[in-house]
């Protein structure tokens, strides 16, 4: 893997970890408060977190696009359980 590709891969993974960590904290907060949530709400929250983080990073962000897919959601549930 070329150095530039390694850097981009690292940035994408770091960006994704930030989104997943924030989504997990949001889910935990909802459970603590007794707020019922479903998969659609988690998907929307993850997309919102991505949009906010991307905007915060501005044009210099190399995070790429974030696809809140069924695969992402299943992995999120698996690793956050």
ABEGO torsion letter per residue (X at the ends): XBAAAAAAAAAAAAAAAAAAAAAAAAAAAAAAAGBBBBAAAAAAAAAAAAAAAAAAAEAABAAEBBBBBAAAAAAAAAAAX
